[in-house]
Amino acid sequence: KKSIFSLNSTLSNSKIQKSFTLDKPLSEGKRMTVALANLSYGYAIIDNHKYKITPFVGYGITEFSEVKKDKNEDSSRMVDSNIHFGINLDYKV
């Protein structure tokens, strides 16, 4: 009961507010998608009637990609993976 496995994922579609560069310049007003997937493991070190504190470590993948109206156009894409860690605090009401 003290071990916790967590799988989180997010898919987002957004509009660029300020120009930046991935593998090529992306200008303001273009559309982007962001995809995140993370798997982590934690172990509750404190679990009482008021709090639950769980340090965790995991692995995640992040993808940024440009949305093109024309399917034949080249689009920018960046994929990265990394290890993440932290502490989760649950406050029980």
N, C-alpha and C positions, 0 to 999 in steps of 0.2 A: 504494500500500500504506500510505502514511502518513495518508491521509484516511479518516475514520471517520464513517459515518452511523449514527445510533442511533434506534430506535423502541421506546419503552417504554410499556406500558399496564398498568393495575391496576384490578381491580374488587373491591370489598370490601363485606361486609355486617357491620354491627356494632350493638352495643347502647349507648345513651347512658348514660354513667356519672355525668355531672353536667349539670344543666340549663343550656341556653344559648339564644341567640336567633339565628335566621337572618332571615327576614322575619316570623316570629312565634315566640313562645316554644316551645321543645321541652323536654319534661320527661324526667327520669331514667327509664330503663327502656324508652323507645321505641326502635324500630329505625331505622337509617339505612343508606343505601348511599353509597359513595364511589367515584367513577370518575376515573381519571387517564389522560391520554394525552400523551406528550411526543415530540417529534422534535428531534434535535440533530445538529450537525456538529462534529467535532473534527479536529485535525491533530497527529499525534505529533511533538513537538519533541525527545524523547529516546527512542530505541528500541535498547537494547543487550541483551546476554545476560541481564542481571539485572532491568532496569527498563524500563517504557514509560510516559512521561508525556505526557498528551494534554489540553491545554486545549480546552474545548468551549463552544458557545453554542447555544441552542435556543428552542423555543416550546412551551408546554404549555397544556392545558385541564384544569380541575378541576371536578367536579360533586359537590355534596352534595345528597342528597334523602331525604326522610322516607318510610319504608315504611308504607303504610296497609293495614289489613285489609279495609276497605270501599272498593272501587274508586270509589264516588261521592263520597267525602270529598275536600276540597281538601288538598293536601299541600304542604309547604314544599320549595323547591328553590333552590339557589344555584349558578350557573355563573360561573366566572372564568377568565381566560386571562392568561398572563404570559410574559415572557422569562426564561430561566434561563441561568446560566453557571457554570463551575467548572473544576476540574482533576481528571482521572481518573489514578490511579496504579495501574499493574499491576506486581505483584512476581512475577517468574518463578521458580518453584521448580525 
